[in-house]
Amino acid sequence: MSSESIHCYSVAGLSVRSELPLPELLSQKPAIYPPDVEIKLAPCPAHLPQPARSEMEAEIAGNEVLLTIEKIGRFHIRQGREILVDAAPDVQDKDLRLYLLGSAFGAIYFQRGLFPLHASVVVINEAAVAFTGDSGSGKSTMAAWMNAQGYPLLCDDVCVIRFNQAGTPLAYPAFPRLKLWKDALNAFEIDPADLQRDYARADKFHMAPTHQFWEEPVPLRHINVLQFSETNSAPCIADLSPASAVHLLRNNTYRFQYISGLGLTRSHFLDCVKLARSVNLHVLKRARDHAGLAGCQKLIEDQMQ
């Protein structure tokens, strides 16, 4: 592998050296020490020997994961340190990156003992405020609104969390972009014509943060579980009980299907308990339209005081 073919990046506090260009990631100068994660173009096996578990496109054996995506290729993720990429003929680079930076890196996070939460995060007063919830609940929309009001974006869609030596959960920066549905862009009066369309969903678009992207880890202080109210009432917020908080954290873990096969069921549950004890968890309800986003902002700002 010549130096011309090496691309260096950082994501979620990990240094990445890749034979594939990954324009979604933050570039990093080449380092003399080995990277945390290395991505290589190489043949992958059709199957893992005696996989302990198969989940959808994934086979899991020990600390290895093999993803087989029809018409895209195979991804062999090993020991949290290496991803082998075996691309299907004629696959487009953007489609290959969709699964590499999504499901393949999801396996890397678990293999390295990290906690990937399905959440979008902004920074307020040098602390992380996360928005999680079911698909379509408005995680990216809420983060985009807060970013437009001047609060730095930390990550969108996946928030990687690790605990420091003092037991404080830290949220790490990911990709400097937001993914928004067309109706959210219309509400923000943003023309999608100049934006990159999402690879997998025709009505979702990628955009750069309106304001600052935060490039350092910060303490995670609040997690807001987004839900739509049954009425068009004003936004409201309520604390979650510890039992409900643990349940919601487990359900909103990114690529949850890897946990059992990798033998992480107990450790992940304990991490959920630890996280629920370390941060403030709330349910934030709003109407389905976008008129209540300013009211949500006020509730979130009040949390931080």
Stockholm file with secondary structure:
# STOCKHOLM 1.0

chainA/1-305         MSSESIHCYSVAGLSVRSELPLPELLSQKPAIYPPDVEIKLAPCPAHLPQPARSEMEAEIAGNEVLLTIEKIGRFHIRQGREILVDAAPDVQDKDLRLYLLGSAFGAIYFQRGLFPLHASVVVINEAAVAFTGDSGSGKSTMAAWMNAQGYPLLCDDVCVIRFNQAGTPLAYPAFPRLKLWKDALNAFEIDPADLQRDYARADKFHMAPTHQFWEEPVPLRHINVLQFSETNSAPCIADLSPASAVHLLRNNTYRFQYISGLGLTRSHFLDCVKLARSVNLHVLKRARDHAGLAGCQKLIEDQMQ
#=GR chainA/1-305 SS CCGGGCEEEEETTEEEEESSCCTTSEECCCCSSCCSEEEEECCCCSSCSSCSEEETTEEEETTEEEEEETTTEEEEEETTTEEEEEECTTCCHHHHHHHIIIIIHHHHHHHTTCEEESEEEEEETTEEEEEECSTTSSHHHHHHHHHHTTCCEEESSCEEEEECTTSCEEEECCCSCEEEEHHHHHHTTCCGGGSEECSSCTTEEEECCSSCBCCSCEEEEEEEEEEECSSCCCCEEEECCHHHHHHHHHHTBTTTTHHHHTTCHHHHHHHHHHHHHHSEEEEEEECSSSTTHHHHHHHHHHHTC
#=GC SS_cons         CCGGGCEEEEETTEEEEESSCCTTSEECCCCSSCCSEEEEECCCCSSCSSCSEEETTEEEETTEEEEEETTTEEEEEETTTEEEEEECTTCCHHHHHHHIIIIIHHHHHHHTTCEEESEEEEEETTEEEEEECSTTSSHHHHHHHHHHTTCCEEESSCEEEEECTTSCEEEECCCSCEEEEHHHHHHTTCCGGGSEECSSCTTEEEECCSSCBCCSCEEEEEEEEEEECSSCCCCEEEECCHHHHHHHHHHTBTTTTHHHHTTCHHHHHHHHHHHHHHSEEEEEEECSSSTTHHHHHHHHHHHTC
//
